[in-house]
Amino acid sequence: MTNTPPAMPSDSDSLDPQDWQGLRALGHQMLDDMFDFMAGLRDRPVWQPMPAELRAELKTPLPHAAGSLADTYGDFQRLVQPYIAGNIHPRFMGWVQGGGNPVGVLAEMLAATLNANLGGRDHAPIEVERE
């Protein structure tokens, strides 16, 4: 990746990034990467087993210090993304569950940004859920 990873805040009272532009650039890169991944699904196997050495990496202790979001995203791309169940693949045949799609990616991004609690209160996302 060519982008400088966004710095995490030094102020423990805030989860805001110190570098909004860096976060924006990395977010755009992630979105582009996911669309590229989905566009190229037909050229990939429907499923592939996760190698034991990579599986072992996921069983190591969690870090105690803050790390780079870009590094974490790199781990996602290397350790998680290639080894999914395959339900978003066009040749997937199996369980009754929805397949991922690019519009769904954007909808999930919007929903995650709002982080709506649908357990009560008076706000628009509850009306959307009721609909």
N, C-alpha and C positions, 0 to 999 in steps of 0.2 A: 504494500500500500504506500502511496506517496504522501498521504495526508499526515500531518502531525497529529498525534492522538490528543484528544481534549484532556486538559488537566482537571483533576478532581478538585473540589473546593478545599481550601485549607481551613475555612471557617466551619467548625463542626455544627453550627446552627443552620446550615444550608445544604441542600442537595443540588443546588444549581451549579452547572459547570462554570468554571472560570473563563472558558473559551467557547462561547455560543457558536461562533463561526466554525471552529474545529469540530464541534459536535454536529453541526448542520452538515458539514462536508462528509463526515463519517456516516451519518444517517443516510445521506443521499447515496453514498457508495454502497451501503448495506441494501438499500432498496433496489438499486441497479443490479447488484449481485444476485438478489433473490429473483428479480425478473429474468435475468440471464439464466439462472438455475432452472426456473420453470420453463423457459423457452427451449432449453436443451434437454429436457427430460426424455424425449423420445429416443435420444442417442445414448442414454444411460441404461444400465440394467434396472429392472423394476425394483430389485432388492439385492443387497450384497451384505455378506456377514461382516461384522465388525472384528478386525484382527485383535487377537488376545492382548498384544502389547499396547494397543490404543485403549482397549477396555480397561487395562490396568492403570493407565494414566488417569482415568476418571475415578479411580478408587484411592487416589492419593489424598492426604489431608488438605483441607481448604486453606488458603493463605490467610494469614493474620493481618497483613498490611494491604493497603489499597494498591490496586494495580491499574494498568492501562486498559481502557475500554477497547482500543484497537487490538491489543494482545488477546483480550477475552474473545473478541469477535473472531480473531484468527483461530483460536482454539475451537470455537463453534464450527467454523468452516472445515476444520481438519478432523475434529473428533465426533461431531454430531451430524452435520448436514449430509455427508455421504451415506450414512447408515440409518436411514429412516425406514419406516414400515413399507413404503412404496405406494401408499394409497393415493398420492397425487399424480402418479405415473399414468399416462394414457392407456397402458396395457395392463393395469392392475385389475385383477379379478379376485374378489374376496369379500371380506366383512361388509356389513351394511353400515357404512359410514361415509360421510361426505368426502369428496376429493378437494384438495386445495385448488384455488384458482387466483389469478392476478387481482381481480376485483376484490376477492375476499381478503387478500393481503392488505389492500388499502383500507377496507372496512375495519379490519382488526386494528390497524394503526390508529384510525380515528377513535374507535372505541377505547383502545388502551390509553390514548391521550386524555380523554374525558374521565376515565376511571370511575364511571358512574356506579353508585351503590343503588341497586334496584329494590332494596328492602324497605323503602319508605321515603318520606319527604315529598315535596311537590316540585318536580322538575321534568323537563322534556324527555329525557331518556326513559323514564317510567312509561310515558305515553307511547313511545316507540315500542317498548317491550309488550305493552298491552295490545298494540295493533297486531 
